[in-house]
Amino acid sequence: MEPMWPNVPARDGKTRSSKQRDRQRQIAETVIAEGTIRIDDLADRFSVSSMTIYRDLDELEAQGVLRKTRGQVTAQASSLFESNTTFRLNQNQDEKEALAHAAFELIEPGQAILMEDSTTGVYLACLLPQRAPLTVITNFLTVANEVAREPGITLHILGGQFYGWCDAMMGGATIDAIRNLRADTFITSTSAIVDDVCYHQTQDTVLVKRAMFEAAAQRILYVDHTKFQRRALHALLPLTDFDVVIVDWLTPKDHLKRLRQHGVEVIVAEPLRGSGRADARELG
């Protein structure tokens, strides 16, 4: 039985608040691993009341870790909700790795690279030391941590308001910092593509990405095939505004044909697993 008062030690030596944090961490890990789960099943699994599980879920939802919907809880994205970084990192890993390798081939030593909070960028960040010296400018702490100790990488971390769900800085201060910089290349992804326009769930994300787009000489978009199946609320930019669009090998051919007809340079990233090497096919 849980103690009545917030910080009274339980029999196992833990306070109520520490037990709650542990349980919420386990709940988050469970939902992220399974994608979607019934709330009643979660209460049974953790042997707590419905009131307790809803209180935990309310806190996790406020943190942007998950969302409640019709008796279920999910870590999956919707048109208004973007999944948190941990969940996104574990989705479509093969496709993201292939996209990152294809983008890596477009980077040259000595360049300044703008990177935002797309999780494909984490895969790309792992490759960047091979192109050193480079300057990496990012608002994404996950990418910053990946390259921070690399001797050939000069790292600029953009300030601003921190958003835990995406592990990134956003807001007016971030945008002001970007506007004072000029980079060689901006590499980005998007949450959804509708009618050949990139969309995101939050306007804050859109504003930061637009500022980065304007601050770079070359603009590269990489997206896996699932982005063509999703919807989101806020428009970012049309695909035709990018210098290069990199897609994965599972992207339907009708999308590729339409992009080529609009004059978009398209690179199809082929799967790496099994071949053991990066292989990107450019469609002229």
C-alpha positions as CSV (number, residue, x, y, z in Angstrom):
1,M,0.0,0.0,0.0
2,E,1.3,3.5,-0.9
3,P,1.9,5.9,2.0
4,M,-0.7,8.7,2.5
5,W,1.8,11.6,2.5
6,P,4.0,12.7,-0.4
7,N,7.5,12.2,1.0
8,V,6.9,9.6,3.7
9,P,9.2,6.6,3.1
10,A,7.4,3.4,2.0
11,R,8.5,0.0,3.3
12,D,11.0,-0.3,0.5
13,G,12.7,2.9,1.6
14,K,11.4,5.0,-1.4
15,T,9.3,8.1,-1.0
16,R,5.9,8.4,-2.7
17,S,7.3,10.9,-5.1
18,S,10.3,8.7,-6.1
19,K,8.0,5.7,-6.6
20,Q,5.7,7.8,-8.7
21,R,8.7,9.0,-10.9
22,D,9.9,5.4,-11.3
23,R,6.4,4.2,-12.3
24,Q,6.0,7.1,-14.7
25,R,9.3,6.3,-16.3
26,Q,8.3,2.6,-16.6
27,I,4.9,3.7,-18.1
28,A,6.6,5.9,-20.6
29,E,9.0,3.1,-21.6
30,T,6.1,0.7,-22.0
31,V,4.1,3.0,-24.2
32,I,7.1,4.0,-26.3
33,A,7.9,0.3,-26.8
34,E,4.4,-0.8,-27.7
35,G,3.2,2.4,-29.5
36,T,-0.4,2.3,-28.3
37,I,-1.9,0.6,-25.2
38,R,-5.3,0.6,-23.4
39,I,-5.3,2.7,-20.3
40,D,-7.1,0.0,-18.3
41,D,-4.4,-2.5,-19.3
42,L,-1.8,-0.1,-18.0
43,A,-3.5,0.2,-14.6
44,D,-3.7,-3.6,-14.3
45,R,-0.1,-4.0,-15.4
46,F,1.2,-1.6,-12.8
47,S,-1.3,-2.6,-10.1
48,V,-2.6,0.9,-9.5
49,S,-6.1,2.5,-9.5
50,S,-7.6,4.2,-12.5
51,M,-7.2,7.5,-10.7
52,T,-3.5,6.9,-10.2
53,I,-2.8,5.8,-13.8
54,Y,-4.7,8.8,-15.2
55,R,-2.8,11.2,-12.9
56,D,0.5,9.6,-14.2
57,L,-0.7,9.9,-17.8
58,D,-1.7,13.5,-17.3
59,E,1.8,14.4,-16.2
60,L,3.4,12.4,-19.0
61,E,1.1,14.1,-21.5
62,A,2.0,17.5,-20.2
63,Q,5.7,16.6,-20.7
64,G,4.9,15.7,-24.4
65,V,5.9,12.1,-23.9
66,L,2.6,10.6,-24.9
67,R,-1.1,11.5,-25.5
68,K,-4.4,10.0,-24.3
69,T,-7.1,9.2,-26.8
70,R,-10.4,7.3,-26.4
71,G,-9.4,5.0,-23.5
72,Q,-5.9,4.5,-25.0
73,V,-2.6,6.1,-24.6
74,T,-0.1,6.4,-27.5
75,A,3.4,7.6,-28.3
76,Q,2.5,7.8,-32.0
77,A,2.3,11.1,-33.8
78,S,-1.0,12.8,-34.9
79,S,-1.8,15.9,-36.9
80,L,-1.5,17.9,-33.6
81,F,0.9,15.9,-31.6
82,E,4.5,15.0,-32.5
83,S,6.1,12.0,-30.8
84,N,8.9,12.5,-28.4
85,T,12.5,12.0,-29.4
86,T,13.0,8.6,-27.8
87,F,10.0,7.2,-29.6
88,R,11.0,8.7,-33.0
89,L,14.6,7.5,-32.7
90,N,13.3,3.9,-32.6
91,Q,11.0,4.3,-35.6
92,N,12.1,3.3,-39.1
93,Q,15.7,3.0,-38.1
94,D,16.9,1.3,-41.3
95,E,15.3,4.0,-43.4
96,K,16.8,6.8,-41.3
97,E,20.2,5.3,-41.4
98,A,20.0,5.1,-45.2
99,L,18.8,8.7,-45.5
100,A,21.6,9.9,-43.3
101,H,24.3,8.1,-45.4
102,A,22.8,9.7,-48.6
103,A,22.8,13.1,-47.0
104,F,26.4,12.6,-45.7
105,E,27.6,12.2,-49.3
106,L,26.5,15.7,-50.0
107,I,28.6,17.3,-47.2
108,E,32.1,18.6,-47.9
109,P,34.9,19.3,-45.3
110,G,35.0,22.9,-44.1
111,Q,31.3,23.5,-44.4
112,A,28.9,25.0,-41.8
113,I,25.9,22.7,-41.4
114,L,22.5,23.7,-39.8
115,M,20.7,20.8,-38.2
116,E,17.4,20.8,-36.3
117,D,15.6,18.3,-34.1
118,S,14.8,15.6,-36.7
119,T,15.9,12.3,-35.4
120,T,17.4,11.3,-38.7
121,G,20.0,13.9,-37.9
122,V,21.3,11.8,-35.0
123,Y,22.2,9.1,-37.5
124,L,23.9,11.8,-39.7
125,A,25.7,13.2,-36.7
126,C,27.4,9.9,-36.1
127,L,29.0,10.2,-39.6
128,L,30.1,13.8,-39.5
129,P,33.5,13.3,-38.0
130,Q,34.5,11.5,-41.2
131,R,34.0,14.9,-43.0
132,A,36.0,17.0,-40.5
133,P,36.7,19.8,-40.2
134,L,33.0,20.9,-40.0
135,T,31.0,23.4,-38.1
136,V,27.7,22.1,-36.8
137,I,25.0,24.6,-35.8
138,T,22.0,23.1,-34.0
139,N,19.2,23.6,-31.5
140,F,18.9,19.8,-31.0
141,L,20.7,18.7,-27.8
142,T,20.8,15.1,-28.9
143,V,22.8,16.0,-32.0
144,A,24.9,18.4,-29.9
145,N,25.8,15.7,-27.5
146,E,26.7,13.3,-30.3
147,V,29.4,15.7,-31.8
148,A,30.4,17.8,-28.8
149,R,33.6,15.9,-28.1
150,E,34.7,15.3,-31.7
151,P,38.0,17.2,-32.3
152,G,37.2,18.0,-35.9
153,I,33.8,19.5,-35.2
154,T,33.2,23.1,-34.1
155,L,29.8,23.1,-32.3
156,H,27.4,26.0,-32.0
157,I,24.4,25.3,-29.8
158,L,21.5,27.7,-30.4
159,G,19.9,29.1,-27.3
160,G,16.2,29.6,-26.5
161,Q,13.4,28.0,-24.6
162,F,14.0,24.3,-24.0
163,Y,11.2,21.8,-25.1
164,G,11.7,18.5,-23.5
165,W,9.5,16.5,-25.8
166,C,11.9,17.2,-28.7
167,D,15.1,17.8,-26.7
168,A,15.5,21.1,-28.5
169,M,15.6,24.9,-28.1
170,M,12.9,26.9,-29.9
171,G,11.3,30.3,-29.7
172,G,12.2,33.9,-30.4
173,A,15.7,33.8,-29.0
174,T,16.5,30.7,-31.2
175,I,15.2,32.4,-34.3
176,D,17.2,35.6,-33.5
177,A,20.4,33.6,-33.2
178,I,19.8,31.8,-36.5
179,R,19.2,35.1,-38.3
180,N,22.7,36.3,-37.3
181,L,24.3,33.3,-39.0
182,R,25.0,32.1,-42.6
183,A,25.6,28.4,-43.2
184,D,26.5,26.4,-46.2
185,T,23.9,23.7,-45.8
186,F,20.6,23.2,-44.0
187,I,19.6,19.5,-43.6
188,T,16.1,18.8,-42.3
189,S,13.2,16.4,-42.2
190,T,9.4,17.0,-41.7
191,S,6.6,15.3,-39.9
192,A,4.2,15.0,-42.8
193,I,3.9,15.7,-46.5
194,V,0.5,16.7,-47.9
195,D,0.0,17.7,-51.6
196,D,3.8,18.0,-51.9
197,V,4.1,20.5,-49.0
198,C,5.9,19.8,-45.7
199,Y,3.9,20.1,-42.5
200,H,4.5,20.0,-38.8
201,Q,2.4,19.7,-35.7
202,T,3.7,22.8,-33.9
203,Q,4.2,26.3,-35.2
204,D,7.3,26.8,-33.1
205,T,9.0,24.0,-35.1
206,V,8.0,25.6,-38.4
207,L,9.3,29.0,-37.4
208,V,12.7,27.6,-36.4
209,K,13.0,25.5,-39.6
210,R,12.0,28.5,-41.8
211,A,14.7,30.6,-40.2
212,M,17.3,27.9,-40.8
213,F,16.1,27.5,-44.3
214,E,16.7,31.2,-45.0
215,A,20.1,31.1,-43.3
216,A,21.6,28.5,-45.6
217,A,22.9,28.5,-49.2
218,Q,21.9,24.8,-49.8
219,R,18.7,23.2,-48.5
220,I,18.4,19.4,-48.2
221,L,15.3,17.6,-47.1
222,Y,15.4,13.9,-46.2
223,V,12.1,12.0,-45.5
224,D,11.2,8.3,-45.2
225,H,8.2,6.9,-47.0
226,T,5.9,7.2,-44.0
227,K,5.9,11.0,-44.1
228,F,3.8,10.8,-47.3
229,Q,1.1,9.0,-45.4
230,R,0.7,11.5,-42.5
231,R,-1.0,14.8,-41.9
232,A,-0.1,17.7,-39.6
233,L,-1.5,21.2,-39.0
234,H,1.2,23.8,-39.8
235,A,2.7,24.3,-43.3
236,L,6.4,24.6,-43.6
237,L,7.6,24.7,-47.2
238,P,6.8,23.0,-50.5
239,L,9.1,20.2,-51.6
240,T,10.0,22.3,-54.7
241,D,11.7,24.9,-52.5
242,F,14.5,22.4,-51.6
243,D,17.6,22.0,-53.6
244,V,17.7,18.2,-53.0
245,V,15.0,15.8,-51.6
246,I,16.3,12.5,-50.3
247,V,13.7,9.7,-49.9
248,D,14.0,6.0,-49.0
249,W,13.6,3.0,-51.3
250,L,10.1,2.3,-50.1
251,T,8.7,5.7,-51.3
252,P,5.9,5.1,-53.9
253,K,7.1,5.7,-57.5
254,D,4.2,8.0,-58.2
255,H,5.6,10.5,-55.6
256,L,9.0,10.3,-57.3
257,K,7.6,10.8,-60.7
258,R,5.6,13.9,-59.7
259,L,8.6,15.4,-57.9
260,R,10.8,14.9,-61.0
261,Q,8.1,16.5,-63.2
262,H,8.3,19.6,-60.9
263,G,12.1,19.8,-61.4
264,V,13.0,18.5,-57.9
265,E,16.4,16.8,-57.7
266,V,15.6,13.5,-56.0
267,I,18.0,11.0,-54.4
268,V,16.7,7.5,-53.4
269,A,18.6,6.1,-50.5
270,E,18.9,2.3,-50.8
271,P,19.0,0.0,-47.7
272,L,22.3,-0.4,-46.0
273,R,21.7,-3.6,-44.1
274,G,22.9,-6.6,-46.0
275,S,25.0,-4.6,-48.4
276,G,27.2,-3.1,-45.6
277,R,27.7,0.1,-47.5
278,A,26.0,3.4,-48.4
279,D,24.2,3.3,-51.7
280,A,22.2,6.2,-53.0
281,R,20.7,6.3,-56.5
282,E,20.1,9.7,-58.0
283,L,17.1,10.0,-60.3
284,G,17.7,12.5,-63.1
